Amino acid sequence: MKLVFVTFLLVSIILSSSLFEVSMAGFCNSKCKIRCSKAGIRARCLKYCGICCAKCKCVPSGTYGNKHECPCYRDLKNSKGKPKCP
């Protein structure tokens, strides 16, 4: 009986975490489409916005600025010390 319960619990945790990742990907895609809607190089903007969103779980509102809304997004830097997130 305990083995069945433990197995059920583990399966539930695995399924719920994968569903969260899928819903988070949808969240990031929709927020990044808005964020990058006026970008000159949209594909690059979407790529880096997606990376930053996946790591920080947030995207600032609007197409530019407002990075104070998401400090993690604001503070990520590339290898040259410049802001990574659009």
N, CA, C and O atoms as a DFTB+ gen file, in Angstrom:
344 C
 N C O
     1  1       0.826      -1.199       0.000
     2  2       0.000       0.000       0.000
     3  2       0.868       1.260       0.000
     4  3       0.606       2.203      -0.746
     5  1       1.902       1.265       0.843
     6  2       2.783       2.435       0.890
     7  2       3.542       2.611      -0.420
     8  3       3.771       3.734      -0.869
     9  1       3.926       1.500      -1.023
    10  2       4.649       1.567      -2.288
    11  2       3.780       2.178      -3.379
    12  3       4.264       2.977      -4.181
    13  1       2.514       1.813      -3.418
    14  2       1.591       2.371      -4.401
    15  2       1.436       3.874      -4.181
    16  3       1.425       4.643      -5.142
    17  1       1.318       4.291      -2.936
    18  2       1.165       5.709      -2.619
    19  2       2.408       6.497      -3.014
    20  3       2.304       7.574      -3.601
    21  1       3.583       5.962      -2.693
    22  2       4.844       6.637      -3.019
    23  2       4.995       6.737      -4.541
    24  3       5.399       7.777      -5.060
    25  1       4.674       5.668      -5.242
    26  2       4.748       5.679      -6.704
    27  2       3.802       6.721      -7.286
    28  3       4.182       7.488      -8.170
    29  1       2.574       6.745      -6.789
    30  2       1.597       7.727      -7.241
    31  2       2.086       9.149      -6.974
    32  3       1.932      10.030      -7.821
    33  1       2.664       9.370      -5.817
    34  2       3.171      10.692      -5.449
    35  2       4.297      11.120      -6.389
    36  3       4.314      12.259      -6.857
    37  1       5.230      10.221      -6.663
    38  2       6.337      10.548      -7.563
    39  2       5.854      10.843      -8.978
    40  3       6.322      11.791      -9.608
    41  1       4.931      10.044      -9.476
    42  2       4.387      10.277     -10.815
    43  2       3.666      11.623     -10.863
    44  3       3.791      12.359     -11.842
    45  1       2.925      11.941      -9.828
    46  2       2.210      13.223      -9.772
    47  2       3.179      14.396      -9.794
    48  3       2.942      15.387     -10.484
    49  1       4.253      14.291      -9.053
    50  2       5.252      15.372      -9.013
    51  2       5.906      15.543     -10.383
    52  3       6.079      16.669     -10.848
    53  1       6.263      14.459     -11.019
    54  2       6.910      14.527     -12.333
    55  2       5.965      15.138     -13.366
    56  3       6.375      15.996     -14.148
    57  1       4.713      14.708     -13.374
    58  2       3.753      15.248     -14.332
    59  2       3.470      16.724     -14.089
    60  3       3.373      17.504     -15.036
    61  1       3.338      17.105     -12.835
    62  2       3.030      18.512     -12.549
    63  2       4.203      19.413     -12.903
    64  3       3.990      20.533     -13.367
    65  1       5.440      18.958     -12.697
    66  2       6.586      19.794     -13.054
    67  2       6.695      19.952     -14.564
    68  3       7.052      21.029     -15.041
    69  1       6.395      18.896     -15.332
    70  2       6.460      19.022     -16.785
    71  2       5.337      19.919     -17.300
    72  3       5.540      20.657     -18.265
    73  1       4.169      19.872     -16.685
    74  2       3.081      20.766     -17.076
    75  2       3.432      22.211     -16.762
    76  3       3.075      23.113     -17.521
    77  1       4.132      22.445     -15.647
    78  2       4.556      23.800     -15.300
    79  2       5.522      24.335     -16.339
    80  3       5.431      25.500     -16.726
    81  1       6.456      23.493     -16.802
    82  2       7.410      23.929     -17.813
    83  2       6.701      24.291     -19.108
    84  3       7.054      25.281     -19.748
    85  1       5.711      23.507     -19.503
    86  2       4.952      23.794     -20.719
    87  2       4.198      25.101     -20.577
    88  3       4.197      25.917     -21.499
    89  1       3.550      25.317     -19.424
    90  2       2.811      26.564     -19.229
    91  2       3.756      27.750     -19.132
    92  3       3.414      28.847     -19.572
    93  1       4.953      27.544     -18.555
    94  2       5.937      28.623     -18.456
    95  2       6.444      28.984     -19.851
    96  3       6.681      30.157     -20.138
    97  1       6.612      27.989     -20.718
    98  2       7.057      28.264     -22.087
    99  2       6.013      29.104     -22.816
   100  3       6.362      30.033     -23.544
   101  1       4.744      28.785     -22.626
   102  2       3.676      29.580     -23.226
   103  2       3.667      30.997     -22.685
   104  3       3.446      31.949     -23.433
   105  1       3.906      31.142     -21.388
   106  2       3.978      32.461     -20.760
   107  2       5.126      33.261     -21.371
   108  3       4.951      34.415     -21.760
   109  1       6.293      32.639     -21.450
   110  2       7.462      33.338     -21.995
   111  2       7.263      33.716     -23.459
   112  3       7.609      34.823     -23.870
   113  1       6.706      32.797     -24.244
   114  2       6.488      33.102     -25.664
   115  2       5.571      34.301     -25.842
   116  3       5.859      35.186     -26.647
   117  1       4.473      34.341     -25.101
   118  2       3.524      35.446     -25.272
   119  2       4.113      36.762     -24.773
   120  3       3.940      37.797     -25.417
   121  1       4.803      36.737     -23.642
   122  2       5.408      37.969     -23.116
   123  2       6.545      38.462     -24.013
   124  3       6.690      39.664     -24.231
   125  1       7.343      37.535     -24.527
   126  2       8.466      37.933     -25.383
   127  2       7.990      38.449     -26.740
   128  3       8.639      39.317     -27.324
   129  1       6.879      37.937     -27.251
   130  2       6.329      38.478     -28.507
   131  2       5.979      39.941     -28.334
   132  3       6.227      40.750     -29.228
   133  1       5.407      40.287     -27.198
   134  2       5.072      41.686     -26.918
   135  2       6.344      42.502     -26.746
   136  3       6.485      43.578     -27.327
   137  1       7.282      41.976     -25.934
   138  2       8.523      42.690     -25.637
   139  2       9.319      42.967     -26.915
   140  3       9.929      44.029     -27.042
   141  1       9.320      42.039     -27.845
   142  2      10.144      42.149     -29.049
   143  2       9.373      42.638     -30.276
   144  3       9.901      42.597     -31.387
   145  1       8.153      43.093     -30.095
   146  2       7.318      43.467     -31.245
   147  2       7.895      44.609     -32.073
   148  3       7.606      44.704     -33.266
   149  1       8.701      45.474     -31.473
   150  2       9.281      46.589     -32.224
   151  2      10.785      46.449     -32.441
   152  3      11.444      47.400     -32.862
   153  1      11.327      45.274     -32.156
   154  2      12.775      45.061     -32.273
   155  2      13.195      45.059     -33.734
   156  3      12.463      44.576     -34.597
   157  1      14.368      45.598     -34.006
   158  2      14.903      45.600     -35.365
   159  2      15.285      44.200     -35.811
   160  3      15.048      43.827     -36.960
   161  1      15.873      43.425     -34.914
   162  2      16.248      42.041     -35.214
   163  2      15.412      41.162     -34.291
   164  3      15.858      40.766     -33.214
   165  1      14.194      40.867     -34.733
   166  2      13.196      40.194     -33.894
   167  2      13.645      38.800     -33.443
   168  3      13.435      38.436     -32.286
   169  1      14.258      38.016     -34.332
   170  2      14.651      36.646     -33.974
   171  2      15.647      36.645     -32.818
   172  3      15.537      35.826     -31.906
   173  1      16.608      37.548     -32.848
   174  2      17.595      37.633     -31.769
   175  2      16.931      38.086     -30.478
   176  3      17.221      37.552     -29.407
   177  1      16.053      39.058     -30.574
   178  2      15.339      39.554     -29.400
   179  2      14.532      38.426     -28.751
   180  3      14.578      38.246     -27.535
   181  1      13.791      37.669     -29.571
   182  2      12.977      36.572     -29.048
   183  2      13.839      35.497     -28.394
   184  3      13.463      34.932     -27.366
   185  1      14.995      35.216     -28.991
   186  2      15.900      34.206     -28.443
   187  2      16.369      34.600     -27.043
   188  3      16.242      33.819     -26.100
   189  1      16.905      35.800     -26.912
   190  2      17.452      36.218     -25.626
   191  2      16.363      36.523     -24.604
   192  3      16.552      36.285     -23.411
   193  1      15.252      37.035     -25.047
   194  2      14.125      37.248     -24.148
   195  2      13.650      35.904     -23.588
   196  3      13.354      35.796     -22.398
   197  1      13.579      34.888     -24.441
   198  2      13.164      33.556     -23.999
   199  2      14.123      32.957     -22.990
   200  3      13.700      32.343     -22.011
   201  1      15.423      33.135     -23.229
   202  2      16.437      32.638     -22.288
   203  2      16.281      33.336     -20.944
   204  3      16.296      32.689     -19.897
   205  1      16.134      34.646     -20.974
   206  2      16.015      35.425     -19.740
   207  2      14.716      35.098     -19.010
   208  3      14.707      34.990     -17.784
   209  1      13.639      34.943     -19.737
   210  2      12.349      34.629     -19.128
   211  2      12.388      33.261     -18.461
   212  3      11.876      33.097     -17.354
   213  1      12.991      32.279     -19.124
   214  2      13.075      30.934     -18.555
   215  2      13.865      30.947     -17.252
   216  3      13.539      30.224     -16.311
   217  1      14.903      31.774     -17.207
   218  2      15.739      31.834     -16.018
   219  2      15.085      32.652     -14.908
   220  3      15.151      32.277     -13.737
   221  1      14.457      33.761     -15.268
   222  2      13.932      34.712     -14.271
   223  2      12.442      34.543     -13.983
   224  3      11.955      35.037     -12.966
   225  1      11.722      33.863     -14.848
   226  2      10.272      33.663     -14.690
   227  2       9.488      34.969     -14.775
   228  3       8.393      35.074     -14.223
   229  1      10.045      35.961     -15.463
   230  2       9.316      37.210     -15.681
   231  2       9.912      37.951     -16.874
   232  3      11.052      37.716     -17.273
   233  1       9.103      38.853     -17.430
   234  2       9.515      39.724     -18.535
   235  2       8.921      41.099     -18.241
   236  3       7.732      41.202     -17.941
   237  1       9.730      42.154     -18.323
   238  2       9.176      43.489     -18.081
   239  2       8.094      43.847     -19.102
   240  3       8.124      43.375     -20.239
   241  1       7.157      44.668     -18.697
   242  2       6.072      45.075     -19.588
   243  2       6.581      46.044     -20.648
   244  3       7.621      46.680     -20.478
   245  1       5.846      46.147     -21.723
   246  2       6.191      47.087     -22.780
   247  2       7.258      46.558     -23.714
   248  3       7.707      45.418     -23.593
   249  1       7.657      47.407     -24.649
   250  2       8.643      47.009     -25.640
   251  2      10.049      47.489     -25.301
   252  3      11.016      47.072     -25.938
   253  1      10.171      48.360     -24.304
   254  2      11.476      48.904     -23.938
   255  2      11.407      49.418     -22.506
   256  3      10.370      49.906     -22.058
   257  1      12.522      49.302     -21.796
   258  2      12.574      49.830     -20.435
   259  2      11.788      48.968     -19.447
   260  3      11.595      47.773     -19.672
   261  1      11.348      49.570     -18.374
   262  2      10.568      48.923     -17.312
   263  2      11.290      47.739     -16.672
   264  3      10.641      46.878     -16.076
   265  1      12.610      47.678     -16.782
   266  2      13.345      46.540     -16.233
   267  2      13.319      46.514     -14.707
   268  3      13.663      45.498     -14.103
   269  1      12.919      47.613     -14.079
   270  2      12.784      47.625     -12.619
   271  2      11.708      46.647     -12.154
   272  3      11.700      46.248     -10.990
   273  1      10.797      46.255     -13.052
   274  2       9.735      45.304     -12.721
   275  2      10.268      43.891     -12.507
   276  3       9.621      43.068     -11.859
   277  1      11.442      43.617     -13.050
   278  2      12.016      42.270     -12.981
   279  2      13.528      42.379     -12.760
   280  3      14.294      42.364     -13.723
   281  1      13.961      42.487     -11.508
   282  2      15.390      42.689     -11.225
   283  2      16.302      41.591     -11.780
   284  3      17.407      41.878     -12.239
   285  1      15.850      40.349     -11.740
   286  2      16.669      39.253     -12.289
   287  2      16.915      39.493     -13.772
   288  3      18.048      39.383     -14.240
   289  1      15.869      39.817     -14.507
   290  2      15.945      40.099     -15.943
   291  2      16.897      41.275     -16.182
   292  3      17.708      41.242     -17.108
   293  1      16.800      42.288     -15.365
   294  2      17.628      43.481     -15.496
   295  2      19.103      43.178     -15.226
   296  3      19.980      43.744     -15.879
   297  1      19.380      42.291     -14.271
   298  2      20.751      42.084     -13.813
   299  2      21.532      41.014     -14.573
   300  3      22.735      40.874     -14.353
   301  1      20.888      40.258     -15.455
   302  2      21.630      39.259     -16.233
   303  2      22.549      39.968     -17.223
   304  3      22.134      40.899     -17.913
   305  1      23.799      39.520     -17.286
   306  2      24.807      40.137     -18.161
   307  2      25.395      39.097     -19.099
   308  3      25.424      37.911     -18.773
   309  1      25.867      39.538     -20.272
   310  2      26.552      38.638     -21.185
   311  2      28.024      38.552     -20.789
   312  3      28.431      39.136     -19.785
   313  1      28.808      37.841     -21.557
   314  2      30.230      37.645     -21.206
   315  2      31.041      38.940     -21.252
   316  3      32.129      39.016     -20.681
   317  1      30.507      39.955     -21.932
   318  2      31.210      41.243     -22.023
   319  2      30.724      42.221     -20.949
   320  3      31.166      43.370     -20.918
   321  1      29.828      41.783     -20.079
   322  2      29.351      42.643     -19.003
   323  2      28.192      43.554     -19.396
   324  3      27.771      44.402     -18.609
   325  1      27.685      43.384     -20.590
   326  2      26.548      44.203     -21.064
   327  2      25.242      43.477     -20.757
   328  3      25.253      42.264     -20.550
   329  1      24.122      44.186     -20.722
   330  2      22.844      43.526     -20.444
   331  2      22.537      42.423     -21.449
   332  3      22.648      42.625     -22.658
   333  1      22.150      41.259     -20.941
   334  2      21.840      40.116     -21.804
   335  2      20.426      40.182     -22.330
   336  3      20.160      39.752     -23.452
   337  1      19.502      40.722     -21.526
   338  2      18.084      40.650     -21.839
   339  2      17.608      41.921     -22.528
   340  3      17.962      43.029     -22.124
   341  1      16.792      41.752     -23.586
   342  2      16.287      42.926     -24.323
   343  2      15.221      43.681     -23.540
   344  3      14.699      44.687     -24.020
